Structures are given as C-alpha cells and as structure tokens.
Amino acid sequence: MFTSQGPSLRELTVQALSSVERGYDLLAPKFDLTPFRTPDRMLDAVEETLAQREGAAFGAGLDLCCGTGAALPMLRRLCRDRVTGVDLSAGMLAEAARAHPEGVELVRADALALPDPLGDSYDLAVSFGAFGHFLPAERPALFAEVHRALRPGGLFAFPVGAPLPLTSPVWWAVAGFDAAMRVRNAVWRPPFVMYYRTFPYGPVLADLRAAGFVVESAPLEHFGRAADGSPRWRLVLARKAAAREPVPEPVPAPAHGPA
C-alpha cells in the first residue's frame, strides 16, 4: 500500500497516537505518497460530472478539509473566480501552498467553525475523504457551516460509495479499523477521530435537508455499477436554496360606481 518513500510504520504509529491536527502535521510531508490521498480517478470523475451537469456555472470555489490540495486544480478549472482551501492542519496547508503557489487562497480553520469572512461567499463547495473525521453528532454543525459559506443557489458536492456487502473483504477491513480506533480512543488521549462507517447515505441526506439543502445525486459512471444495477459511487449534490423573490403587494381592484 505504501511506497518506500512513504511514511514508515513507526511514523504512522506516532501519527495515530496524536490528535487529528498534530497527526496530519506529522504526516503532511509524505501524505501524497500514501493511499489516503484522493485518487486522480475520483477527482476526474467528479470534475467531469459537475462540468456536464452545471457547465461553467461556478464563480468562487471552496475545498473543505483540503489537505495537501489534491482537489484544488479541479476547482480552479471549474471556477471562474477565487478558489479557497480550508484545513485544520498547518502542515497539510504548507504542502498545499508548495504545490499550488498561485491562484489559491489557503485558510487554516476548523470546518465546524469557519471564519466569518468565508460566509455567503462561494458558488461551489467540495470535500473529499474528510467526513470520517466528524462524529455523526457533528454532522449538523458541519453542514450548517457549509450552508453558511455558500451563496444562495450554491452547490455542495461530494462523492459517496455504495454500502459494502458483508461478504466483501473490504467491509471487514474497515469494520476492523473502526473497532480498533474506538478502542484506541477509549484508552488514549488525545483522541484521533477517523472512522469509515459513520457516514451512511440515508442519515447524511436527512442531515443535509435539515441544514437547508435541496439534495439530489448523480451516478459516477466511471466506477461502474453493482450486480443489481445501482452505481458503485454517487456524487451528492446539495444545493442551498436560492433567495426567494419578494412577493409583490397586491394591487387593489379599481372602484366601480353604480351601473
């Protein structure tokens, strides 16, 4: 899974025993050499799907939990105006700054408490591979912050994979990882919040709608379909409702005299 230039087992162990922020600061210089970086295949599929559905409709773009900035070039191609990456880890942002020295604004911030200047500023927000760092109880606050960052009519887009069958080795691998992380967080401080099975499709859509989004999805056909015909990956498209037009005052009917 890891190249010889990637992090060693010792480095990964130190990261796993740190906080989320400190762990990613430590991992940042070698992060792009790990399987944790969002694959280019996924980024290409999302970009193509957004371009086909939305055209050149985006002004400013926001990458939430941008990490080392894998999705920032995609946003620069999709968005006419400024592009911003937000992440909690200063180390990850430093790597993003080295990789994307021009045309990108980088902001260190907690996704659960975005700075006020980012509010009501963006036409497109995306996020890749970060939702496992938020507990289910934190989803409403997370989605509320994204909703606040978008202009009326703005779009929040992110990929979600289909549920894995119990017969899949991957299901058992991620279930084992989540169990190990729960044990780790029960006996060690600071916690390192990272779970693979805490972002189920149905409850996520319900939380998005509760935050004020109008939600639909599009299949990412690049990844094919399961035996039952359902897509292996979907792109969730959560749109902030456009501002309502003011309702005009009724015009009184003209008075009529006697016939």
QUIHUMO-V222220 format. One record per pair of residues at least 24 apart in sequence whose ideal C-beta (glycine too) atoms are under 10 Angstrom apart, sorted by sequence separation. I is the first residue (numbers start at 0). J is the second residue. D is the distance in whole Angstrom. If there is no record, write none. Layout:
i	j	d
I	J	D
I	J	D
//
This chain:
i	j	d
5	29	5
6	30	8
46	70	9
49	73	9
53	77	8
55	79	7
59	83	7
60	84	9
61	85	7
62	86	9
64	88	9
66	90	10
67	91	6
68	92	8
71	95	7
75	99	8
85	109	9
86	110	8
87	111	9
121	145	9
124	148	6
212	236	9
213	237	7
214	238	8
4	29	7
5	30	9
45	70	8
49	74	10
57	82	10
66	91	5
67	92	8
85	110	7
124	149	6
170	195	10
212	237	4
213	238	5
5	31	9
6	32	8
46	72	9
47	73	10
50	76	8
65	91	8
66	92	9
67	93	9
68	94	7
69	95	9
72	98	9
75	101	10
111	137	6
118	144	9
123	149	8
169	195	9
170	196	9
211	237	9
212	238	6
213	239	8
2	29	9
4	31	10
5	32	4
6	33	7
42	69	6
46	73	5
49	76	10
50	77	7
64	91	9
65	92	8
67	94	4
68	95	3
71	98	8
72	99	7
75	102	6
110	137	9
117	144	9
119	146	10
120	147	10
121	148	5
122	149	7
123	150	10
130	157	8
210	237	8
211	238	10
212	239	6
213	240	6
1	29	9
4	32	5
5	33	5
41	69	9
42	70	6
45	73	7
46	74	9
49	77	6
66	94	8
67	95	5
68	96	8
71	99	5
74	102	10
75	103	7
85	113	7
112	140	8
113	141	10
118	146	10
119	147	7
120	148	6
121	149	5
122	150	6
129	157	9
207	235	8
211	239	7
212	240	8
213	241	9
3	32	9
5	34	9
6	35	10
37	66	8
41	70	9
42	71	10
66	95	7
67	96	10
68	97	9
69	98	9
74	103	8
85	114	9
111	140	5
118	147	5
119	148	7
120	149	8
121	150	7
122	151	10
124	153	7
125	154	9
126	155	8
128	157	9
130	159	9
207	236	10
208	237	8
210	239	9
211	240	7
2	32	5
5	35	10
36	66	8
37	67	10
39	69	8
42	72	8
43	73	8
46	76	7
65	95	6
67	97	9
68	98	5
72	102	10
110	140	9
111	141	6
113	143	10
117	147	8
118	148	6
119	149	7
120	150	7
122	152	8
123	153	7
124	154	7
125	155	8
126	156	8
127	157	7
128	158	9
207	237	5
1	32	7
2	33	8
35	66	9
36	67	7
38	69	9
42	73	5
46	77	6
67	98	6
68	99	5
71	102	9
72	103	9
110	141	6
113	144	5
117	148	5
118	149	9
119	150	6
122	153	5
123	154	5
124	155	5
125	156	5
126	157	5
127	158	7
204	235	7
206	237	10
207	238	10
1	33	6
2	34	10
37	69	5
42	74	10
45	77	9
67	99	9
71	103	5
85	117	7
109	141	10
111	143	9
112	144	7
113	145	8
115	147	9
117	149	10
118	150	10
119	151	8
121	153	6
122	154	7
123	155	8
124	156	7
125	157	6
126	158	9
163	195	10
203	235	7
0	33	8
1	34	7
36	69	6
37	70	7
39	72	10
62	95	9
111	144	6
120	153	9
121	154	9
123	156	7
124	157	9
125	158	9
163	196	9
200	233	8
204	237	8
0	34	5
1	35	10
39	73	10
65	99	10
71	105	9
83	117	7
110	144	6
113	147	7
114	148	10
119	153	9
121	155	9
162	196	9
203	237	9
0	35	10
31	66	9
68	103	7
109	144	9
110	145	8
113	148	6
160	195	10
200	235	8
30	66	7
31	67	6
37	73	10
108	144	10
30	67	5
31	68	9
68	105	8
83	120	8
162	199	8
31	69	7
65	103	9
83	121	7
110	148	10
160	198	10
162	200	7
27	66	8
28	67	9
30	69	9
81	120	9
82	121	9
85	124	10
159	198	7
161	200	8
162	201	10
26	66	10
27	67	7
65	105	8
80	120	10
81	121	9
159	199	9
160	200	9
23	64	10
26	67	10
62	103	9
65	106	9
80	121	9
82	123	9
83	124	9
85	126	10
157	198	10
159	200	6
80	122	8
87	129	10
131	173	10
23	66	8
60	103	10
61	104	10
62	105	10
78	121	9
79	122	9
86	129	9
23	67	9
78	122	7
159	203	7
59	104	10
61	106	9
63	108	10
64	109	10
77	122	10
78	123	6
87	132	9
131	176	10
159	204	9
64	110	6
77	123	7
131	177	9
157	203	9
63	110	5
74	121	10
77	125	9
74	123	7
131	180	9
63	113	9
74	124	9
74	125	7
61	113	9
73	125	8
155	207	8
71	125	10
73	127	10
70	125	6
137	192	9
155	210	9
61	117	7
70	126	8
134	190	10
70	127	6
155	212	7
159	216	8
30	88	9
59	117	10
63	121	10
69	127	7
70	128	9
134	192	6
154	212	9
158	216	10
27	86	10
61	120	8
69	128	9
85	144	10
132	191	9
133	192	7
135	194	9
138	197	9
153	212	10
154	213	10
155	214	9
160	219	9
30	90	9
61	121	4
65	125	9
132	192	5
133	193	10
134	194	8
137	197	10
138	198	8
156	216	10
159	219	9
27	88	6
30	91	7
59	120	6
60	121	6
61	122	9
62	123	9
63	124	6
64	125	10
65	126	8
66	127	8
131	192	8
132	193	6
133	194	9
136	197	10
142	203	9
146	207	9
156	217	9
158	219	6
161	222	9
164	225	9
26	88	9
27	89	9
28	90	7
58	120	9
59	121	5
60	122	7
61	123	7
62	124	8
63	125	7
64	126	6
65	127	9
66	128	8
131	193	5
132	194	8
135	197	5
145	207	9
149	211	10
160	222	8
164	226	10
23	86	8
24	87	10
25	88	9
27	90	3
28	91	10
31	94	7
58	121	8
59	122	6
60	123	5
61	124	4
62	125	6
63	126	4
64	127	8
66	129	8
85	148	9
131	194	5
134	197	7
135	198	8
143	206	9
147	210	9
149	212	9
161	224	9
162	225	10
23	87	8
24	88	5
26	90	8
27	91	5
30	94	7
57	121	9
58	122	4
59	123	8
60	124	7
61	125	7
62	126	7
63	127	9
64	128	8
65	129	9
129	193	10
130	194	9
131	195	6
133	197	8
135	199	9
138	202	8
142	206	6
146	210	5
147	211	10
158	222	9
161	225	6
23	88	4
24	89	6
25	90	7
26	91	8
27	92	8
28	93	9
29	94	9
57	122	5
58	123	8
59	124	10
60	125	7
61	126	9
62	127	8
64	129	3
83	148	9
130	195	10
131	196	9
132	197	10
133	198	8
138	203	7
141	206	9
142	207	6
145	210	8
146	211	5
20	86	9
22	88	8
23	89	9
24	90	4
27	93	7
28	94	7
56	122	7
57	123	4
63	129	7
64	130	8
131	197	7
139	205	10
140	206	10
142	208	9
143	209	9
144	210	9
146	212	7
161	227	10
20	87	5
21	88	8
23	90	6
24	91	7
27	94	5
31	98	8
56	123	8
62	129	10
63	130	10
130	197	8
131	198	7
135	202	7
138	205	10
139	206	6
142	209	8
143	210	5
145	212	9
162	229	10
19	87	7
20	88	6
22	90	10
23	91	5
24	92	10
26	94	10
27	95	9
64	132	7
130	198	5
135	203	9
138	206	5
139	207	10
142	210	4
143	211	8
161	229	6
18	87	10
19	88	8
20	89	8
21	90	9
23	92	10
24	93	9
28	97	10
53	122	9
64	133	9
129	198	10
138	207	9
141	210	9
142	211	8
161	230	7
20	90	9
53	123	8
139	209	7
140	210	9
142	212	7
160	230	9
161	231	5
20	91	9
23	94	10
135	206	9
138	209	9
139	210	6
160	231	7
161	232	7
138	210	9
160	232	5
161	233	8
130	203	8
159	232	7
160	233	8
49	123	8
158	232	5
159	233	5
158	233	7
159	234	8
49	125	8
157	233	10
158	234	6
159	235	6
64	141	10
157	234	7
158	235	7
63	141	8
156	234	6
157	235	6
46	125	10
77	156	10
156	235	7
157	236	9
45	125	7
155	235	8
156	236	6
157	237	8
63	144	8
155	236	8
156	237	7
45	127	8
63	145	7
154	236	6
155	237	4
156	238	9
42	125	9
154	237	7
155	238	8
61	145	8
153	237	10
154	238	5
155	239	8
42	127	7
63	148	8
153	238	7
154	239	8
41	127	7
152	238	7
153	239	5
20	107	10
41	128	9
61	148	6
151	238	10
152	239	6
153	240	10
61	149	8
149	237	9
151	239	6
152	240	8
153	241	9
20	109	9
37	126	10
38	127	9
59	148	10
149	238	8
150	239	7
151	240	7
152	241	4
37	127	4
38	128	10
59	149	10
149	239	4
151	241	5
152	242	8
36	127	9
37	128	5
59	150	8
146	237	8
148	239	9
150	241	9
151	242	4
36	128	8
37	129	10
58	150	8
61	153	9
63	155	9
145	237	8
147	239	9
150	242	9
151	243	9
35	128	7
60	153	10
146	239	6
59	153	9
60	154	10
61	155	9
63	157	9
145	239	9
146	240	10
58	153	9
142	237	8
56	152	9
57	153	9
57	154	8
56	154	8
53	154	7
52	154	9
53	156	9
52	156	9
49	154	8
49	156	6
48	156	8
23	132	9
125	234	10
48	158	9
45	156	7
45	157	8
19	132	6
45	158	6
124	237	9
44	158	8
124	239	9
42	158	10
41	158	6
122	239	10
121	239	10
41	160	10
119	239	9
37	158	9
35	193	10
52	215	10
15	179	9
15	180	8
52	217	6
51	217	9
16	183	8
22	189	9
15	183	7
21	189	8
23	191	10
49	217	9
20	189	9
22	191	6
48	217	6
17	187	10
18	188	9
19	189	8
21	191	9
48	218	8
16	187	6
18	189	4
19	190	8
20	191	10
22	193	9
48	219	6
15	187	9
16	188	10
17	189	7
18	190	7
19	191	6
45	217	10
47	219	9
48	220	8
16	189	9
18	191	7
19	192	6
47	220	9
48	221	8
17	191	7
18	192	9
19	193	7
44	218	10
45	219	7
47	221	8
16	191	8
44	219	5
15	191	6
43	219	10
44	220	8
45	221	9
14	191	8
44	221	4
15	193	9
41	219	8
43	221	7
44	222	7
40	219	10
41	221	8
40	221	7
41	222	8
40	222	8
52	234	9
53	236	9
52	236	8
48	233	10
49	234	8
48	234	5
45	232	9
49	236	9
44	232	7
48	236	9
45	234	6
44	234	8
41	232	8
//
